[in-house]
Amino acid sequence: MISIDPPPSSVARFLASTRLSKPLAALVRKFLLSPAMMENEVFGSFTFFGTLLILKMYALAIITGQVRLRKKAFANPEDAVRHGGLQYHREDPDVERCLRAHRNDMENIYPFLFLGAVYSLLDPNPALARIHFLVFFLGRMVHTVAYLLKLRAPMRSVAYSVAQLPCFSMALQIIFVLLKHW
């Protein structure tokens, strides 16, 4: 198979003009300049679970909208007027619960997406990496279900804590690799 290198991109020009450390520049180059990134088994696993988590967040946004409609609790006066009048421009505990679950997803899934992407570049064991991603995914799924269905404590807290373990593990591995090359 013949490989034709593309002309230098803005990323390549940026790397050439900056004083990034060699390990960091290598990570950026590998991640941003490699069209074969999806051939990386670990990155493929990360992409799969990351996409499922994003879809879960979209589903939670749809659930929030449905709860708003069912409870007639609208955040904006124009929506309330459209659905019966200004008396429906109000807060509702169930809608607030959905919003808190969504906010908690954003506080946890976005850092996971960063950590998982960088961790994927460290060439970890594919089976171990998949376990990291799966544990985080399952923890977030259980956390959301526990939040929305008002399951008894400590179900939600345990799910949150379990999901944090792979994130701490990935963060520590990233730091150790960077410190070795610093």
TIRO-2110 file (N, C-alpha, C; in Angstrom, 1 decimal):
// TIRO-2110
0.8, -1.2, 0.0, N, 1, A
0.0, 0.0, 0.0, CA, 1, A
0.9, 1.2, 0.0, C, 1, A
0.6, 2.2, -0.9, N, 2, A
1.4, 3.4, -1.0, CA, 2, A
0.8, 4.4, -0.1, C, 2, A
1.6, 5.1, 0.7, N, 3, A
1.2, 6.1, 1.6, CA, 3, A
1.7, 7.4, 1.1, C, 3, A
0.8, 8.4, 1.0, N, 4, A
1.1, 9.7, 0.5, CA, 4, A
0.9, 10.6, 1.7, C, 4, A
2.0, 11.3, 2.1, N, 5, A
1.9, 12.2, 3.2, CA, 5, A
1.2, 13.5, 2.8, C, 5, A
0.2, 13.9, 3.6, N, 6, A
-0.5, 15.2, 3.2, CA, 6, A
0.4, 16.4, 3.5, C, 6, A
0.1, 17.5, 2.9, N, 7, A
0.9, 18.7, 3.1, CA, 7, A
0.8, 19.0, 4.6, C, 7, A
1.9, 19.7, 5.1, N, 8, A
1.8, 20.1, 6.5, CA, 8, A
0.6, 20.8, 6.9, C, 8, A
-0.1, 20.4, 7.9, N, 9, A
-1.3, 21.1, 8.4, CA, 9, A
-0.9, 22.2, 9.4, C, 9, A
-2.0, 22.9, 9.8, N, 10, A
-1.7, 24.0, 10.7, CA, 10, A
-1.2, 23.4, 12.0, C, 10, A
-1.7, 22.1, 12.4, N, 11, A
-1.2, 21.5, 13.6, CA, 11, A
0.3, 21.2, 13.5, C, 11, A
0.8, 20.7, 12.3, N, 12, A
2.2, 20.4, 12.1, CA, 12, A
3.0, 21.7, 12.1, C, 12, A
2.5, 22.8, 11.5, N, 13, A
3.2, 24.1, 11.6, CA, 13, A
3.3, 24.6, 13.0, C, 13, A
2.2, 24.4, 13.8, N, 14, A
2.2, 24.8, 15.2, CA, 14, A
3.2, 24.1, 16.0, C, 14, A
3.3, 22.8, 15.8, N, 15, A
4.2, 22.0, 16.5, CA, 15, A
5.7, 22.4, 16.2, C, 15, A
5.9, 22.7, 14.9, N, 16, A
7.2, 23.0, 14.5, CA, 16, A
7.6, 24.4, 15.1, C, 16, A
6.7, 25.3, 15.4, N, 17, A
7.0, 26.6, 15.8, CA, 17, A
6.9, 26.8, 17.3, C, 17, A
6.5, 25.7, 18.1, N, 18, A
6.4, 25.9, 19.5, CA, 18, A
7.5, 25.1, 20.2, C, 18, A
7.6, 25.3, 21.5, N, 19, A
8.7, 24.6, 22.3, CA, 19, A
8.0, 23.6, 23.2, C, 19, A
7.2, 22.7, 22.7, N, 20, A
6.6, 21.7, 23.4, CA, 20, A
7.6, 20.6, 23.8, C, 20, A
7.5, 20.0, 24.9, N, 21, A
8.4, 18.9, 25.2, CA, 21, A
8.2, 17.8, 24.2, C, 21, A
9.2, 17.0, 24.0, N, 22, A
9.2, 16.0, 23.0, CA, 22, A
8.0, 15.0, 23.3, C, 22, A
7.8, 14.5, 24.5, N, 23, A
6.7, 13.6, 24.7, CA, 23, A
5.3, 14.2, 24.4, C, 23, A
5.2, 15.5, 24.8, N, 24, A
3.9, 16.1, 24.6, CA, 24, A
3.7, 16.4, 23.1, C, 24, A
4.7, 16.8, 22.4, N, 25, A
4.7, 17.0, 20.9, CA, 25, A
4.3, 15.6, 20.3, C, 25, A
4.9, 14.6, 20.7, N, 26, A
4.7, 13.2, 20.1, CA, 26, A
3.2, 12.8, 20.3, C, 26, A
2.7, 13.1, 21.5, N, 27, A
1.3, 12.8, 21.8, CA, 27, A
0.4, 13.6, 20.9, C, 27, A
0.6, 14.9, 20.7, N, 28, A
-0.2, 15.8, 19.9, CA, 28, A
-0.1, 15.3, 18.4, C, 28, A
1.1, 15.0, 18.0, N, 29, A
1.3, 14.5, 16.6, CA, 29, A
0.6, 13.2, 16.4, C, 29, A
0.7, 12.3, 17.3, N, 30, A
0.1, 11.0, 17.1, CA, 30, A
-1.4, 11.1, 17.1, C, 30, A
-2.0, 12.0, 18.0, N, 31, A
-3.4, 12.1, 18.1, CA, 31, A
-4.0, 12.9, 17.0, C, 31, A
-3.4, 14.0, 16.7, N, 32, A
-4.0, 15.0, 15.7, CA, 32, A
-3.6, 14.7, 14.3, C, 32, A
-2.5, 14.1, 14.0, N, 33, A
-2.0, 14.0, 12.7, CA, 33, A
-2.2, 12.6, 12.1, C, 33, A
-2.7, 11.6, 12.9, N, 34, A
-2.8, 10.3, 12.4, CA, 34, A
-4.1, 9.9, 11.9, C, 34, A
-4.3, 9.7, 10.6, N, 35, A
-5.6, 9.3, 10.1, CA, 35, A
-6.0, 7.9, 10.4, C, 35, A
-5.0, 7.1, 10.9, N, 36, A
-5.2, 5.7, 11.3, CA, 36, A
-5.6, 5.6, 12.8, C, 36, A
-6.0, 6.6, 13.4, N, 37, A
-6.2, 6.6, 14.8, CA, 37, A
-7.3, 5.5, 15.2, C, 37, A
-8.2, 5.3, 14.3, N, 38, A
-9.3, 4.3, 14.6, CA, 38, A
-8.8, 2.9, 14.5, C, 38, A
-7.6, 2.7, 14.0, N, 39, A
-7.0, 1.4, 14.0, CA, 39, A
-6.4, 1.0, 15.3, C, 39, A
-6.2, 2.0, 16.2, N, 40, A
-5.7, 1.8, 17.5, CA, 40, A
-6.9, 1.2, 18.3, C, 40, A
-6.7, -0.1, 18.7, N, 41, A
-7.7, -0.8, 19.4, CA, 41, A
-8.2, -0.1, 20.7, C, 41, A
-7.3, 0.4, 21.4, N, 42, A
-7.7, 1.1, 22.7, CA, 42, A
-8.5, 2.4, 22.3, C, 42, A
-8.1, 3.2, 21.3, N, 43, A
-8.8, 4.4, 21.0, CA, 43, A
-10.2, 4.0, 20.4, C, 43, A
-10.3, 2.9, 19.7, N, 44, A
-11.6, 2.4, 19.2, CA, 44, A
-12.5, 2.1, 20.3, C, 44, A
-12.0, 1.4, 21.4, N, 45, A
-12.8, 1.1, 22.6, CA, 45, A
-13.3, 2.4, 23.3, C, 45, A
-12.3, 3.3, 23.4, N, 46, A
-12.6, 4.6, 24.0, CA, 46, A
-13.7, 5.3, 23.2, C, 46, A
-13.6, 5.4, 21.9, N, 47, A
-14.5, 6.0, 21.0, CA, 47, A
-15.9, 5.4, 21.2, C, 47, A
-15.9, 4.1, 21.2, N, 48, A
-17.2, 3.4, 21.4, CA, 48, A
-17.9, 3.8, 22.7, C, 48, A
-17.2, 3.7, 23.8, N, 49, A
-17.9, 4.0, 25.1, CA, 49, A
-18.1, 5.5, 25.2, C, 49, A
-17.2, 6.3, 24.7, N, 50, A
-17.4, 7.8, 24.7, CA, 50, A
-18.7, 8.2, 24.0, C, 50, A
-18.9, 7.5, 22.8, N, 51, A
-20.1, 7.8, 22.0, CA, 51, A
-21.3, 7.4, 22.7, C, 51, A
-21.3, 6.2, 23.4, N, 52, A
-22.4, 5.8, 24.1, CA, 52, A
-22.8, 6.8, 25.3, C, 52, A
-21.7, 7.3, 25.9, N, 53, A
-22.0, 8.3, 27.0, CA, 53, A
-22.6, 9.6, 26.4, C, 53, A
-22.1, 10.0, 25.3, N, 54, A
-22.7, 11.2, 24.7, CA, 54, A
-24.2, 11.0, 24.3, C, 54, A
-24.5, 9.8, 23.8, N, 55, A
-25.9, 9.4, 23.4, CA, 55, A
-26.7, 9.4, 24.7, C, 55, A
-26.1, 8.9, 25.8, N, 56, A
-26.9, 8.9, 27.1, CA, 56, A
-27.2, 10.3, 27.5, C, 56, A
-26.3, 11.2, 27.3, N, 57, A
-26.5, 12.6, 27.6, CA, 57, A
-27.6, 13.2, 26.8, C, 57, A
-27.6, 12.9, 25.5, N, 58, A
-28.7, 13.3, 24.6, CA, 58, A
-30.0, 12.7, 25.1, C, 58, A
-30.1, 11.5, 25.4, N, 59, A
-31.3, 10.8, 25.9, CA, 59, A
-31.8, 11.5, 27.2, C, 59, A
-30.9, 11.9, 28.1, N, 60, A
-31.2, 12.6, 29.3, CA, 60, A
-31.8, 14.0, 29.0, C, 60, A
-31.3, 14.6, 28.0, N, 61, A
-31.9, 15.9, 27.6, CA, 61, A
-33.3, 15.7, 27.1, C, 61, A
-33.5, 14.7, 26.3, N, 62, A
-34.9, 14.4, 25.8, CA, 62, A
-35.8, 14.1, 27.0, C, 62, A
-35.3, 13.3, 27.9, N, 63, A
-36.2, 12.9, 29.1, CA, 63, A
-36.5, 14.2, 29.8, C, 63, A
-35.6, 15.1, 30.0, N, 64, A
-35.8, 16.4, 30.7, CA, 64, A
-36.9, 17.1, 30.0, C, 64, A
-36.9, 17.2, 28.7, N, 65, A
-37.9, 17.9, 27.9, CA, 65, A
-39.3, 17.2, 28.1, C, 65, A
-39.3, 15.9, 28.1, N, 66, A
-40.6, 15.2, 28.2, CA, 66, A
-41.1, 15.4, 29.6, C, 66, A
-40.3, 15.4, 30.6, N, 67, A
-40.8, 15.7, 32.0, CA, 67, A
-41.3, 17.1, 32.1, C, 67, A
-40.6, 18.1, 31.5, N, 68, A
-41.2, 19.4, 31.4, CA, 68, A
-42.6, 19.5, 30.8, C, 68, A
-42.7, 18.8, 29.7, N, 69, A
-44.1, 18.8, 29.1, CA, 69, A
-45.1, 18.1, 29.9, C, 69, A
-44.8, 17.0, 30.5, N, 70, A
-45.7, 16.2, 31.3, CA, 70, A
-46.1, 17.0, 32.6, C, 70, A
-45.1, 17.7, 33.2, N, 71, A
-45.4, 18.4, 34.4, CA, 71, A
-45.8, 19.9, 34.2, C, 71, A
-45.8, 20.3, 32.9, N, 72, A
-46.1, 21.7, 32.5, CA, 72, A
-45.3, 22.6, 33.4, C, 72, A
-43.9, 22.5, 33.3, N, 73, A
-43.0, 23.3, 34.1, CA, 73, A
-41.9, 23.8, 33.1, C, 73, A
-42.1, 25.0, 32.6, N, 74, A
-41.3, 25.5, 31.6, CA, 74, A
-40.3, 26.6, 32.1, C, 74, A
-39.1, 26.6, 31.6, N, 75, A
-38.1, 27.6, 32.1, CA, 75, A
-38.2, 28.9, 31.4, C, 75, A
-38.9, 29.0, 30.3, N, 76, A
-39.0, 30.2, 29.5, CA, 76, A
-40.5, 30.6, 29.4, C, 76, A
-40.8, 31.9, 29.6, N, 77, A
-42.2, 32.3, 29.5, CA, 77, A
-42.8, 32.0, 28.2, C, 77, A
-42.1, 32.2, 27.1, N, 78, A
-42.7, 31.9, 25.8, CA, 78, A
-43.1, 30.5, 25.6, C, 78, A
-42.4, 29.6, 26.2, N, 79, A
-42.7, 28.1, 26.2, CA, 79, A
-44.0, 27.9, 27.0, C, 79, A
-44.0, 28.6, 28.2, N, 80, A
-45.2, 28.4, 29.1, CA, 80, A
-46.5, 28.9, 28.4, C, 80, A
-46.4, 30.1, 27.7, N, 81, A
-47.5, 30.7, 27.0, CA, 81, A
-48.0, 29.7, 26.0, C, 81, A
-47.1, 29.1, 25.2, N, 82, A
-47.4, 28.2, 24.2, CA, 82, A
-48.1, 27.0, 24.7, C, 82, A
-47.8, 26.6, 25.9, N, 83, A
-48.4, 25.3, 26.5, CA, 83, A
-49.4, 25.6, 27.6, C, 83, A
-50.1, 26.7, 27.6, N, 84, A
-51.2, 26.9, 28.5, CA, 84, A
-51.2, 28.2, 29.3, C, 84, A
-50.1, 28.9, 29.4, N, 85, A
-50.1, 30.2, 30.1, CA, 85, A
-48.9, 30.4, 31.0, C, 85, A
-48.8, 31.7, 31.4, N, 86, A
-47.6, 32.0, 32.2, CA, 86, A
-47.6, 31.3, 33.6, C, 86, A
-48.7, 30.8, 34.0, N, 87, A
-48.7, 30.0, 35.3, CA, 87, A
-47.8, 28.8, 35.2, C, 87, A
-47.4, 28.4, 34.0, N, 88, A
-46.6, 27.2, 33.8, CA, 88, A
-45.1, 27.6, 33.7, C, 88, A
-44.8, 28.9, 33.8, N, 89, A
-43.4, 29.3, 33.9, CA, 89, A
-43.0, 29.1, 35.3, C, 89, A
-42.5, 27.9, 35.6, N, 90, A
-42.2, 27.6, 37.0, CA, 90, A
-41.2, 26.5, 37.1, C, 90, A
-40.7, 26.2, 38.3, N, 91, A
-39.8, 25.1, 38.5, CA, 91, A
-40.6, 23.9, 39.0, C, 91, A
-40.1, 22.7, 38.8, N, 92, A
-40.7, 21.5, 39.3, CA, 92, A
-39.6, 20.6, 39.8, C, 92, A
-39.9, 19.9, 40.9, N, 93, A
-38.8, 19.1, 41.5, CA, 93, A
-38.3, 18.0, 40.6, C, 93, A
-39.2, 17.4, 39.8, N, 94, A
-38.8, 16.3, 38.9, CA, 94, A
-37.9, 16.8, 37.8, C, 94, A
-38.3, 18.0, 37.3, N, 95, A
-37.5, 18.6, 36.2, CA, 95, A
-36.1, 19.0, 36.8, C, 95, A
-36.1, 19.6, 38.0, N, 96, A
-34.9, 19.9, 38.6, CA, 96, A
-34.0, 18.7, 38.8, C, 96, A
-34.6, 17.6, 39.2, N, 97, A
-33.8, 16.3, 39.3, CA, 97, A
-33.2, 15.9, 38.0, C, 97, A
-33.9, 16.0, 36.9, N, 98, A
-33.3, 15.7, 35.6, CA, 98, A
-32.2, 16.6, 35.2, C, 98, A
-32.4, 17.9, 35.6, N, 99, A
-31.3, 18.9, 35.3, CA, 99, A
-30.1, 18.6, 36.1, C, 99, A
-30.3, 18.2, 37.4, N, 100, A
-29.1, 17.9, 38.2, CA, 100, A
-28.4, 16.7, 37.7, C, 100, A
-29.1, 15.7, 37.2, N, 101, A
-28.5, 14.5, 36.7, CA, 101, A
-27.7, 14.8, 35.4, C, 101, A
-28.2, 15.7, 34.6, N, 102, A
-27.6, 16.2, 33.4, CA, 102, A
-26.3, 17.0, 33.7, C, 102, A
-26.4, 17.8, 34.7, N, 103, A
-25.2, 18.6, 35.1, CA, 103, A
-24.2, 17.7, 35.7, C, 103, A
-24.6, 16.7, 36.4, N, 104, A
-23.6, 15.8, 37.0, CA, 104, A
-22.9, 15.0, 35.9, C, 104, A
-23.6, 14.7, 34.8, N, 105, A
-23.0, 14.0, 33.6, CA, 105, A
-21.9, 14.9, 33.0, C, 105, A
-22.3, 16.2, 32.9, N, 106, A
-21.3, 17.1, 32.3, CA, 106, A
-20.1, 17.2, 33.1, C, 106, A
-20.2, 17.2, 34.5, N, 107, A
-19.1, 17.4, 35.4, CA, 107, A
-18.2, 16.2, 35.4, C, 107, A
-18.7, 15.0, 34.9, N, 108, A
-18.0, 13.8, 35.0, CA, 108, A
-17.6, 13.2, 33.6, C, 108, A
-18.5, 13.3, 32.7, N, 109, A
-18.2, 12.7, 31.4, CA, 109, A
-17.2, 13.5, 30.6, C, 109, A
-17.3, 14.9, 30.6, N, 110, A
-16.3, 15.7, 29.9, CA, 110, A
-14.9, 15.4, 30.4, C, 110, A
-14.6, 15.3, 31.7, N, 111, A
-13.2, 15.0, 32.1, CA, 111, A
-12.8, 13.6, 31.6, C, 111, A
-13.8, 12.6, 31.7, N, 112, A
-13.5, 11.3, 31.2, CA, 112, A
-13.1, 11.3, 29.7, C, 112, A
-13.8, 12.1, 28.9, N, 113, A
-13.4, 12.2, 27.5, CA, 113, A
-12.0, 12.6, 27.3, C, 113, A
-11.6, 13.6, 28.0, N, 114, A
-10.2, 14.1, 27.9, CA, 114, A
-9.2, 13.0, 28.4, C, 114, A
-9.5, 12.5, 29.6, N, 115, A
-8.6, 11.5, 30.2, CA, 115, A
-8.5, 10.2, 29.3, C, 115, A
-9.6, 9.8, 28.8, N, 116, A
-9.7, 8.6, 28.0, CA, 116, A
-8.9, 8.7, 26.7, C, 116, A
-9.1, 9.9, 26.1, N, 117, A
-8.4, 10.2, 24.8, CA, 117, A
-6.9, 10.2, 25.0, C, 117, A
-6.4, 10.9, 26.0, N, 118, A
-4.9, 10.9, 26.3, CA, 118, A
-4.4, 9.5, 26.7, C, 118, A
-5.2, 8.9, 27.6, N, 119, A
-4.8, 7.5, 28.0, CA, 119, A
-4.7, 6.6, 26.8, C, 119, A
-5.5, 6.7, 25.9, N, 120, A
-5.5, 5.8, 24.7, CA, 120, A
-4.2, 6.0, 23.9, C, 120, A
-3.6, 7.1, 24.0, N, 121, A
-2.3, 7.4, 23.3, CA, 121, A
-1.1, 6.8, 24.0, C, 121, A
-1.3, 6.3, 25.3, N, 122, A
-0.2, 5.8, 26.0, CA, 122, A
0.1, 4.4, 25.7, C, 122, A
-0.6, 3.8, 24.8, N, 123, A
-0.4, 2.4, 24.4, CA, 123, A
-0.7, 1.5, 25.6, C, 123, A
-1.8, 1.6, 26.3, N, 124, A
-2.1, 0.7, 27.4, CA, 124, A
-2.5, -0.7, 26.9, C, 124, A
-2.5, -1.6, 27.8, N, 125, A
-3.0, -3.0, 27.5, CA, 125, A
-4.5, -2.8, 27.1, C, 125, A
-4.9, -3.3, 25.9, N, 126, A
-6.2, -3.1, 25.4, CA, 126, A
-7.3, -3.7, 26.3, C, 126, A
-7.1, -4.8, 26.9, N, 127, A
-8.1, -5.4, 27.8, CA, 127, A
-8.3, -4.6, 29.0, C, 127, A
-7.2, -4.1, 29.6, N, 128, A
-7.3, -3.3, 30.8, CA, 128, A
-7.9, -1.9, 30.4, C, 128, A
-7.6, -1.4, 29.3, N, 129, A
-8.2, -0.1, 28.9, CA, 129, A
-9.7, -0.3, 28.7, C, 129, A
-10.1, -1.4, 28.1, N, 130, A
-11.5, -1.6, 27.9, CA, 130, A
-12.3, -1.7, 29.2, C, 130, A
-11.6, -2.3, 30.2, N, 131, A
-12.2, -2.4, 31.5, CA, 131, A
-12.4, -1.1, 32.1, C, 131, A
-11.3, -0.2, 32.0, N, 132, A
-11.5, 1.2, 32.5, CA, 132, A
-12.7, 1.9, 31.9, C, 132, A
-12.8, 1.8, 30.6, N, 133, A
-13.9, 2.4, 29.9, CA, 133, A
-15.3, 1.8, 30.2, C, 133, A
-15.3, 0.5, 30.3, N, 134, A
-16.6, -0.2, 30.7, CA, 134, A
-17.0, 0.2, 32.1, C, 134, A
-16.1, 0.1, 33.0, N, 135, A
-16.5, 0.5, 34.4, CA, 135, A
-17.0, 1.9, 34.5, C, 135, A
-16.3, 2.8, 33.8, N, 136, A
-16.9, 4.2, 33.9, CA, 136, A
-18.2, 4.3, 33.3, C, 136, A
-18.4, 3.7, 32.1, N, 137, A
-19.7, 3.7, 31.4, CA, 137, A
-20.8, 3.1, 32.3, C, 137, A
-20.6, 1.9, 32.9, N, 138, A
-21.6, 1.3, 33.7, CA, 138, A
-21.9, 2.1, 34.9, C, 138, A
-20.8, 2.6, 35.5, N, 139, A
-21.1, 3.5, 36.7, CA, 139, A
-21.9, 4.7, 36.4, C, 139, A
-21.7, 5.3, 35.3, N, 140, A
-22.5, 6.5, 34.9, CA, 140, A
-23.9, 6.1, 34.5, C, 140, A
-24.1, 4.9, 33.9, N, 141, A
-25.5, 4.4, 33.6, CA, 141, A
-26.2, 4.2, 34.9, C, 141, A
-25.6, 3.5, 35.8, N, 142, A
-26.3, 3.2, 37.1, CA, 142, A
-26.6, 4.5, 37.9, C, 142, A
-25.6, 5.4, 37.8, N, 143, A
-25.8, 6.7, 38.5, CA, 143, A
-27.0, 7.4, 38.0, C, 143, A
-27.1, 7.5, 36.6, N, 144, A
-28.3, 8.2, 36.0, CA, 144, A
-29.6, 7.5, 36.4, C, 144, A
-29.6, 6.2, 36.3, N, 145, A
-30.9, 5.5, 36.6, CA, 145, A
-31.2, 5.7, 38.1, C, 145, A
-30.2, 5.6, 39.0, N, 146, A
-30.5, 5.9, 40.4, CA, 146, A
-31.0, 7.3, 40.7, C, 146, A
-30.4, 8.2, 39.9, N, 147, A
-30.9, 9.6, 40.1, CA, 147, A
-32.3, 9.8, 39.6, C, 147, A
-32.6, 9.3, 38.4, N, 148, A
-33.9, 9.6, 37.9, CA, 148, A
-35.0, 8.8, 38.6, C, 148, A
-34.7, 7.6, 39.0, N, 149, A
-35.7, 6.7, 39.6, CA, 149, A
-35.8, 6.9, 41.2, C, 149, A
-34.9, 7.8, 41.7, N, 150, A
-34.9, 8.1, 43.1, CA, 150, A
-34.6, 6.8, 43.9, C, 150, A
-33.6, 6.0, 43.4, N, 151, A
-33.3, 4.8, 44.2, CA, 151, A
-32.7, 5.1, 45.5, C, 151, A
-32.9, 4.2, 46.4, N, 152, A
-32.4, 4.4, 47.8, CA, 152, A
-30.9, 4.6, 47.9, C, 152, A
-30.5, 5.4, 48.8, N, 153, A
-29.1, 5.7, 49.1, CA, 153, A
-28.5, 4.3, 49.6, C, 153, A
-27.3, 4.0, 49.3, N, 154, A
-26.2, 4.8, 48.7, CA, 154, A
-26.0, 4.4, 47.3, C, 154, A
-27.0, 3.9, 46.6, N, 155, A
-26.8, 3.4, 45.2, CA, 155, A
-26.2, 4.5, 44.3, C, 155, A
-26.7, 5.7, 44.3, N, 156, A
-26.1, 6.7, 43.4, CA, 156, A
-24.7, 7.1, 43.8, C, 156, A
-24.4, 7.2, 45.1, N, 157, A
-23.1, 7.5, 45.6, CA, 157, A
-22.1, 6.4, 45.2, C, 157, A
-22.5, 5.1, 45.4, N, 158, A
-21.6, 4.0, 45.0, CA, 158, A
-21.3, 4.0, 43.5, C, 158, A
-22.4, 4.2, 42.7, N, 159, A
-22.2, 4.3, 41.3, CA, 159, A
-21.2, 5.4, 40.9, C, 159, A
-21.4, 6.6, 41.5, N, 160, A
-20.5, 7.7, 41.3, CA, 160, A
-19.0, 7.3, 41.6, C, 160, A
-18.8, 6.7, 42.8, N, 161, A
-17.5, 6.4, 43.3, CA, 161, A
-16.8, 5.3, 42.4, C, 161, A
-17.6, 4.3, 42.0, N, 162, A
-17.1, 3.3, 41.1, CA, 162, A
-16.6, 3.9, 39.8, C, 162, A
-17.4, 4.8, 39.2, N, 163, A
-17.1, 5.4, 38.0, CA, 163, A
-15.8, 6.3, 38.1, C, 163, A
-15.6, 6.8, 39.2, N, 164, A
-14.4, 7.7, 39.4, CA, 164, A
-13.1, 6.9, 39.4, C, 164, A
-13.1, 5.6, 39.8, N, 165, A
-11.9, 4.8, 39.9, CA, 165, A
-11.1, 4.8, 38.6, C, 165, A
-11.8, 4.4, 37.5, N, 166, A
-11.0, 4.4, 36.3, CA, 166, A
-10.4, 5.8, 35.9, C, 166, A
-11.2, 6.8, 36.2, N, 167, A
-10.7, 8.2, 35.9, CA, 167, A
-9.4, 8.5, 36.7, C, 167, A
-9.4, 8.2, 38.0, N, 168, A
-8.2, 8.4, 38.8, CA, 168, A
-7.1, 7.5, 38.2, C, 168, A
-7.4, 6.3, 37.9, N, 169, A
-6.3, 5.4, 37.4, CA, 169, A
-5.7, 6.0, 36.1, C, 169, A
-6.6, 6.4, 35.2, N, 170, A
-6.1, 7.0, 33.9, CA, 170, A
-5.3, 8.2, 34.2, C, 170, A
-5.8, 9.1, 35.1, N, 171, A
-5.1, 10.4, 35.3, CA, 171, A
-3.7, 10.1, 35.9, C, 171, A
-3.6, 9.2, 36.8, N, 172, A
-2.3, 8.8, 37.4, CA, 172, A
-1.3, 8.3, 36.4, C, 172, A
-1.8, 7.4, 35.6, N, 173, A
-1.0, 6.8, 34.5, CA, 173, A
-0.5, 7.9, 33.6, C, 173, A
-1.3, 8.8, 33.2, N, 174, A
-0.9, 9.9, 32.3, CA, 174, A
0.2, 10.7, 33.0, C, 174, A
0.0, 11.1, 34.3, N, 175, A
0.9, 11.9, 35.0, CA, 175, A
2.3, 11.1, 35.1, C, 175, A
2.2, 9.9, 35.4, N, 176, A
3.5, 9.1, 35.6, CA, 176, A
4.2, 9.1, 34.3, C, 176, A
3.6, 8.9, 33.2, N, 177, A
4.2, 8.8, 31.9, CA, 177, A
4.9, 10.2, 31.6, C, 177, A
4.1, 11.3, 31.8, N, 178, A
4.6, 12.6, 31.6, CA, 178, A
5.8, 12.9, 32.5, C, 178, A
5.8, 12.5, 33.7, N, 179, A
6.9, 12.8, 34.6, CA, 179, A
8.1, 12.0, 34.2, C, 179, A
8.0, 10.8, 33.7, N, 180, A
9.1, 10.1, 33.2, CA, 180, A
9.9, 10.8, 32.1, C, 180, A
9.2, 11.6, 31.3, N, 181, A
9.8, 12.3, 30.2, CA, 181, A
10.0, 13.7, 30.4, C, 181, A
9.8, 14.2, 31.6, N, 182, A
9.9, 15.6, 31.9, CA, 182, A
11.3, 16.0, 32.0, C, 182, A
END
